[in-house]
Amino acid sequence: MTLDPLLAQIEPHGEIPPVDRWHPAQRGEMDLTIAADGRWLHEGTAIARPRLVRLLSTILRREPDGDYWLVTPAEMQRIYVEDRPFLIVDAEPDAACDWWLTTNVGDRVRLDAACRLTLSETPAGETIPEVAVRFGLAARLGRNVYYRLVEQAETREDGEGALELGLTSGGVWQPLGRLHADELGGGDGP
């Protein structure tokens, strides 16, 4: 399938459409993959136009069964996502020391009680924080943003004898990583 019929159904007005309320009967599959590094690949070729990627990202949602769909009022097209559909590419604190995160497709989210960092494994087995964005979609922290937040982080002990690395934003602890008791103390390593 080409992207043109799907794009013709979308009005590029900059707002996120209410894709959570659209449940069209017509369904299909599209050869579109969102790579773990944030690239959008259509029929194996990277989509080079950032505005097109942004437009497509506004009609993306994840179903409770884990499938990802591009949704318009007339149809749904299943796509493949290798890890998380978005990457956090920037982070900045505001005057209240709350952190605002920006995704590679232009979404901005504030870390608070409703929008928290959680630790999860990537397909490569690394534990890296992610944050919910919208419609069941999440963004993985990009490496440079992760290190920037780690520079601002503090540690605290959790109830299980592990040290947790994180920061407070929106009055809520936001975890960046965990060091278990058996990893503390150096051991016999170099």
KEKEZA-795070 format. One record per residue (C-alpha): residue number from 1; y, x, z. Coordinates in steps of 0.001 Angstrom, whole numbers, plus 500000, padded with zeros to 6 digits. Layout:
N
pos	c2	c1	c3
NUM	Y	X	Z
...
end
This chain:
190
pos	c2	c1	c3
1	500000	500000	500000
2	503516	501191	499295
3	506287	500947	501853
4	508657	498987	499590
5	507305	495441	500234
6	507274	496051	503974
7	510776	497534	504004
8	512120	494621	501949
9	511343	492338	504906
10	513434	494373	507349
11	517166	494094	507801
12	518560	497574	508557
13	521141	496422	511114
14	520423	499106	513718
15	519064	496810	516429
16	515445	496661	517486
17	513953	493459	516046
18	511922	491183	518347
19	508567	492432	517043
20	506948	491402	520323
21	507527	487755	519299
22	506239	488070	515731
23	502575	487202	515143
24	502043	486903	511388
25	498632	485905	510060
26	498681	488377	507165
27	497266	491724	508304
28	496296	494924	506621
29	496061	498670	507002
30	498531	501238	505775
31	497869	504923	505145
32	500552	505957	507618
33	499959	508466	510408
34	502302	509531	513152
35	501280	513113	513904
36	501269	514504	517442
37	504232	516706	516473
38	506346	513631	515605
39	506042	513742	511805
40	505440	510457	509990
41	502976	510912	507123
42	502608	508287	504388
43	499557	508829	502194
44	499390	512405	503499
45	503008	513284	502697
46	505686	513677	505363
47	508455	511083	505192
48	511529	513266	504757
49	514234	510633	505257
50	515121	510298	508985
51	516748	506892	508392
52	513497	505565	506927
53	511511	506870	509896
54	514037	505249	512261
55	513800	501958	510387
56	509997	501987	510512
57	510066	502905	514210
58	512027	499729	514965
59	509175	497524	513725
60	506395	499420	515494
61	504465	498016	518431
62	501226	498746	520254
63	498737	496003	520998
64	496832	495784	524314
65	493690	497061	522526
66	495552	500314	521738
67	496123	499721	518010
68	499527	500460	516509
69	501113	498050	514034
70	504195	497862	511846
71	505230	494224	512228
72	507518	491966	510220
73	507786	488175	510362
74	505468	487975	507324
75	502826	490662	507906
76	501335	493336	510157
77	500094	496712	508945
78	497883	498830	511206
79	498738	502532	511275
80	497261	505585	513001
81	498979	507492	515819
82	497477	510850	516847
83	498972	510947	520362
84	502196	509074	521167
85	504430	507673	518435
86	507620	509286	519733
87	508734	512626	521150
88	511499	513188	523676
89	513865	515669	522022
90	516773	515668	524465
91	517455	515023	528147
92	520766	514858	529942
93	521862	513812	533411
94	524717	511350	533900
95	527387	511453	536627
96	524965	509837	539108
97	522353	512573	538357
98	520086	510082	536614
99	518340	511444	533531
100	518677	509931	530065
101	516033	510821	527487
102	516435	510617	523701
103	513513	510254	521307
104	513087	511807	517878
105	513850	508373	516352
106	517051	507773	518316
107	515963	505625	521266
108	517639	506386	524614
109	515932	505535	527884
110	517061	506069	531465
111	514461	507350	533906
112	514339	504845	536765
113	511875	502538	538530
114	511224	500502	535359
115	511011	503506	533058
116	509072	506282	534772
117	507467	509517	533747
118	503684	509441	533974
119	501236	512276	533471
120	498597	511877	530776
121	496399	514049	528600
122	497166	514875	525006
123	494332	514882	522450
124	494228	518675	523010
125	493506	518120	526716
126	496893	519213	528085
127	498494	517121	530823
128	502056	516395	529696
129	504480	513708	530907
130	505211	510644	528823
131	507592	507748	529257
132	507404	504117	528133
133	509982	503225	525492
134	509368	499654	524250
135	506677	497227	523023
136	503815	499270	524491
137	505114	502447	522849
138	505552	505738	524669
139	507188	509093	524033
140	505714	512448	524989
141	508100	515073	526379
142	508785	517755	523794
143	508106	521304	524983
144	511755	522404	525169
145	512769	519225	527045
146	509846	519660	529423
147	510968	523207	530288
148	514566	522058	530680
149	513488	519412	533198
150	511210	521905	534991
151	514254	524150	535522
152	515899	521251	537400
153	512735	520184	539234
154	511691	520431	542841
155	508267	520422	544473
156	506788	518181	547093
157	503348	517685	548551
158	501470	514570	547611
159	499044	512905	549993
160	496018	514744	548560
161	496983	518347	549304
162	498460	519048	545903
163	501954	520176	545065
164	503795	517949	542673
165	506612	519162	540469
166	509227	516578	539506
167	512724	515257	539876
168	514427	512147	541145
169	516140	509825	538680
170	517125	506221	539196
171	516208	506656	542858
172	512547	507230	541922
173	510365	510358	541881
174	509548	511341	538298
175	506475	513651	538123
176	506401	516589	535722
177	503142	518181	536843
178	500697	518770	539647
179	499146	521875	541165
180	495936	521124	543115
181	495040	522828	546390
182	492348	524989	544747
183	495007	526323	542316
184	497382	527321	545114
185	497245	530733	546754
186	496638	532905	543719
187	492891	533535	544155
188	491321	536504	542346
189	493237	536100	539093
190	495451	538735	537459
end
